[in-house]
Structures are given as structure tokens and as C-alpha cells.
Amino acid sequence: MTLADGPVILVLLDDDGTRRLHLVLAEGWQVHDAPGTLAVLRPAVDHGWFRTNVVISREGVPADLDLATVMAAGERHVAATYDAVEVRSERVAHCGDAAAVVRLRAFDVRNEGVRLSQLHALLDADLEHPHSSARVIYQIVASCLAEDTARFQHAFTTMIGSCRVHLSPTRERPEEIE
């Protein structure tokens, strides 16, 4: 799925066809379907046994939790699942009009002798979950072997940085976070 004339833009729609999220794919990346996700992005050519990827999913979280709390809960899960977890940076940002938390981390996969690097972003989707009192967030997790971080960092940051969440028309832009 590449266009010779310009960038490839992935657009995710609600069930009713409302445009909710879009991002620009890095050059040479392709969209793949995967169960339990909205999309998986991969480079067209990946030389190695680990498939570098960007996974996009939609999650329901309790309505009273902010993104930083959700990220912290996810980090506890990562720490319980993997070894030598190292958070290299974290920042609060905006993707379009939506609030976002972005974290760069690395960790060892237990019993595999492999270190992975991830750029993890949570974005407020400003939606109520259709089947519960939760609200919806988008989660984008970009993963590669730690030794390939420099090779893929630009693609990861470009794709996540291009991501835009389309808020409901009645929602105002969130207040700036210092």
C-alpha cells in the first residue's frame, strides 16, 4: 500500500463512518490487519527475526482516569512482565486537539536474551465506550530491537507525531499542560 505521488495516510473511522484518527505512514511502511488491533504498521523490508512494528489499538478505560494514570498502570504491567525496564523519557503533548502522553522505554524480554525499545503513546479519543461507562483512548506502541532504535526512531516519531485525533464537534481543545 504505497503511493508514488505522496504520503500514505491511514484513516480510522468509527462504526458510523465518523473520522476519528489519522496518521501519515513513514516512507516504505505498510498497513496490516491483526486480530485485536485497529491496525499494525510494518516496514516493507525488515531484515531480522523480530518484526519491527507499530500497533494501533482502541481501549476502554474508567472515565475518571487521566492519561498519566493510565500510562502508569501500563508501566506497572510492563515492569511485571519484562526485566530491566528503563524509561528514557516521557512527555505530555497534543496530537491535533487531543491530549497525549508519550513515553520512550526499553526492556529485556525474559528468557530470550533480547532487549526491545518502544515508543508508547496514549491519546484521548474523547469518546464514551459503546458498551460500558468507560471512555475510549487510542494506544500506539512502536517496537523494535534496542540495537535498531536509531534506525527506526525517525519513522516512529514521524508517524506518532503526525497522528491526529478528531474530537467530537462539541469538545473544546484541552487546556495546555505545563
Kinemage of the C-alpha trace (Angstrom):
@kinemage 1
@onewidth
@group {chain A} dominant
@subgroup {mainchain}
@vectorlist {calphas} color= white
{ca met a 1} P 0.000 0.000 0.000
{ca thr a 2} L 2.328 2.754 -1.218
{ca leu a 3} L 1.598 5.713 -3.437
{ca ala a 4} L 4.200 7.104 -5.786
{ca asp a 5} L 2.687 10.596 -5.643
{ca gly a 6} L 2.814 11.305 -1.932
{ca pro a 7} L 2.409 10.080 1.601
{ca val a 8} L 0.109 7.256 2.619
{ca ile a 9} L -2.404 8.363 5.227
{ca leu a 10} L -4.109 5.811 7.447
{ca val a 11} L -7.611 6.956 8.429
{ca leu a 12} L -9.549 5.149 11.169
{ca leu a 13} L -13.316 5.565 11.236
{ca asp a 14} L -15.985 4.896 13.850
{ca asp a 15} L -18.658 2.312 13.094
{ca asp a 16} L -20.886 5.135 11.845
{ca gly a 17} L -18.188 6.339 9.426
{ca thr a 18} L -17.067 9.322 11.514
{ca arg a 19} L -13.389 10.051 11.004
{ca arg a 20} L -11.664 9.623 14.381
{ca leu a 21} L -7.923 9.252 13.886
{ca his a 22} L -5.407 9.567 11.099
{ca leu a 23} L -1.654 9.385 10.749
{ca val a 24} L 0.871 9.609 7.943
{ca leu a 25} L 2.852 6.426 7.345
{ca ala a 26} L 6.625 6.728 7.183
{ca glu a 27} L 8.040 6.071 3.738
{ca gly a 28} L 8.207 2.363 2.952
{ca trp a 29} L 5.789 1.300 5.710
{ca gln a 30} L 2.657 -0.767 5.097
{ca val a 31} L -0.637 -1.388 6.894
{ca his a 32} L -1.505 -4.921 8.028
{ca asp a 33} L -4.566 -6.331 9.769
{ca ala a 34} L -4.093 -8.123 13.081
{ca pro a 35} L -6.691 -9.522 15.478
{ca gly a 36} L -7.400 -7.310 18.483
{ca thr a 37} L -5.948 -4.165 16.891
{ca leu a 38} L -7.148 -1.349 14.670
{ca ala a 39} L -4.018 -1.710 12.525
{ca val a 40} L -0.416 -2.878 12.548
{ca leu a 41} L 2.192 -0.912 10.594
{ca arg a 42} L 5.423 -2.532 9.424
{ca pro a 43} L 8.324 -1.526 7.218
{ca ala a 44} L 8.138 -3.109 3.770
{ca val a 45} L 11.592 -4.595 4.321
{ca asp a 46} L 12.737 -5.631 7.776
{ca his a 47} L 15.993 -7.548 7.975
{ca gly a 48} L 15.898 -9.530 11.140
{ca trp a 49} L 13.991 -12.116 13.062
{ca phe a 50} L 11.993 -9.539 15.069
{ca arg a 51} L 9.252 -7.804 13.073
{ca thr a 52} L 9.553 -4.100 13.846
{ca asn a 53} L 6.005 -2.796 14.180
{ca val a 54} L 3.621 -0.076 15.240
{ca val a 55} L 0.403 -1.379 16.804
{ca ile a 56} L -2.658 0.879 16.985
{ca ser a 57} L -5.497 -0.103 19.295
{ca arg a 58} L -8.530 1.398 20.950
{ca glu a 59} L -9.010 0.743 24.671
{ca gly a 60} L -11.753 1.431 27.187
{ca val a 61} L -10.583 2.978 30.476
{ca pro a 62} L -12.511 4.200 33.533
{ca ala a 63} L -13.884 7.649 32.785
{ca asp a 64} L -12.284 9.225 35.864
{ca leu a 65} L -8.683 8.250 34.984
{ca asp a 66} L -6.364 10.699 33.238
{ca leu a 67} L -3.828 9.620 30.623
{ca ala a 68} L -0.851 9.805 33.012
{ca thr a 69} L -2.596 7.393 35.405
{ca val a 70} L -3.414 5.003 32.555
{ca met a 71} L 0.223 5.161 31.365
{ca ala a 72} L 1.469 4.449 34.912
{ca ala a 73} L -0.803 1.394 35.158
{ca gly a 74} L 0.524 0.153 31.830
{ca glu a 75} L 4.069 0.689 33.033
{ca arg a 76} L 3.398 -1.457 36.107
{ca his a 77} L 2.255 -4.223 33.755
{ca val a 78} L 5.424 -3.856 31.652
{ca ala a 79} L 7.594 -3.974 34.802
{ca ala a 80} L 5.832 -7.164 35.944
{ca thr a 81} L 6.175 -8.803 32.519
{ca tyr a 82} L 9.685 -7.782 31.405
{ca asp a 83} L 13.104 -7.291 33.005
{ca ala a 84} L 15.401 -4.260 33.271
{ca val a 85} L 12.703 -1.762 32.275
{ca glu a 86} L 14.203 1.662 31.628
{ca val a 87} L 12.019 4.715 30.985
{ca arg a 88} L 14.150 7.049 28.895
{ca ser a 89} L 11.706 9.923 28.543
{ca glu a 90} L 8.081 10.890 28.980
{ca arg a 91} L 6.176 13.951 27.933
{ca val a 92} L 2.659 15.269 27.752
{ca ala a 93} L 1.713 16.614 24.354
{ca his a 94} L -1.161 17.193 21.969
{ca cys a 95} L -1.920 15.288 18.785
{ca gly a 96} L -4.158 17.700 16.979
{ca asp a 97} L -6.663 18.786 19.605
{ca ala a 98} L -6.324 15.640 21.716
{ca ala a 99} L -4.228 15.323 24.856
{ca ala a 100} L -1.475 12.686 24.648
{ca val a 101} L 1.190 11.091 26.838
{ca val a 102} L 4.279 9.740 25.040
{ca arg a 103} L 6.898 7.514 26.699
{ca leu a 104} L 10.151 6.042 25.364
{ca arg a 105} L 11.266 2.886 27.163
{ca ala a 106} L 13.488 -0.163 26.769
{ca phe a 107} L 13.274 -3.577 28.419
{ca asp a 108} L 14.584 -7.136 28.284
{ca val a 109} L 12.296 -9.956 27.161
{ca arg a 110} L 12.507 -12.616 29.876
{ca asn a 111} L 14.388 -15.789 28.988
{ca glu a 112} L 15.037 -14.579 25.431
{ca gly a 113} L 18.244 -12.543 25.727
{ca val a 114} L 16.608 -9.772 23.704
{ca arg a 115} L 16.256 -6.066 24.523
{ca leu a 116} L 13.411 -4.125 22.914
{ca ser a 117} L 12.835 -0.406 22.572
{ca gln a 118} L 9.323 1.083 22.484
{ca leu a 119} L 7.785 4.451 21.838
{ca his a 120} L 4.359 4.316 23.510
{ca ala a 121} L 1.652 6.946 23.059
{ca leu a 122} L -1.790 7.258 24.646
{ca leu a 123} L -4.266 9.672 23.056
{ca asp a 124} L -7.584 10.829 24.482
{ca ala a 125} L -10.245 9.871 21.934
{ca asp a 126} L -12.977 11.946 23.617
{ca leu a 127} L -15.475 9.120 23.188
{ca glu a 128} L -17.605 7.112 25.521
{ca his a 129} L -17.058 3.364 25.201
{ca pro a 130} L -20.086 1.920 23.348
{ca his a 131} L -20.578 -0.995 25.777
{ca ser a 132} L -19.715 0.467 29.191
{ca ser a 133} L -19.309 3.626 31.254
{ca ala a 134} L -15.637 3.778 30.267
{ca arg a 135} L -14.158 6.284 27.867
{ca val a 136} L -12.025 5.437 24.856
{ca ile a 137} L -8.330 6.098 24.360
{ca tyr a 138} L -6.122 5.255 21.402
{ca gln a 139} L -2.881 3.444 22.144
{ca ile a 140} L 0.051 3.433 19.726
{ca val a 141} L 3.019 1.204 20.552
{ca ala a 142} L 6.051 1.278 18.240
{ca ser a 143} L 8.537 -1.562 18.904
{ca cys a 144} L 11.949 -2.550 17.574
{ca leu a 145} L 15.078 -4.302 18.774
{ca ala a 146} L 17.007 -1.934 21.059
{ca glu a 147} L 20.034 -2.043 18.769
{ca asp a 148} L 17.798 -0.800 15.911
{ca thr a 149} L 16.423 2.200 17.827
{ca ala a 150} L 18.485 4.749 15.881
{ca arg a 151} L 17.412 3.140 12.599
{ca phe a 152} L 13.666 3.357 13.344
{ca gln a 153} L 13.431 6.353 15.693
{ca his a 154} L 12.689 8.851 12.923
{ca ala a 155} L 9.915 6.688 11.440
{ca phe a 156} L 8.363 6.112 14.868
{ca thr a 157} L 8.418 9.769 15.916
{ca thr a 158} L 7.212 10.927 12.492
{ca met a 159} L 4.219 8.585 12.487
{ca ile a 160} L 3.205 9.252 16.089
{ca gly a 161} L 3.835 12.976 15.618
{ca ser a 162} L 1.588 13.030 12.544
{ca cys a 163} L -1.261 11.335 14.407
{ca arg a 164} L -4.402 13.416 14.763
{ca val a 165} L -7.457 12.550 16.806
{ca his a 166} L -10.649 14.159 15.566
{ca leu a 167} L -12.617 15.185 18.640
{ca ser a 168} L -16.368 15.437 18.757
{ca pro a 169} L -17.548 18.840 17.491
{ca thr a 170} L -18.786 19.877 20.940
{ca arg a 171} L -15.437 19.340 22.686
{ca glu a 172} L -13.019 22.216 23.120
{ca arg a 173} L -9.256 21.876 22.919
{ca pro a 174} L -7.835 20.662 26.260
{ca glu a 175} L -6.067 23.185 28.443
{ca glu a 176} L -2.340 23.462 27.890
{ca ile a 177} L -0.350 21.261 30.235
{ca glu a 178} L 2.839 22.733 31.630
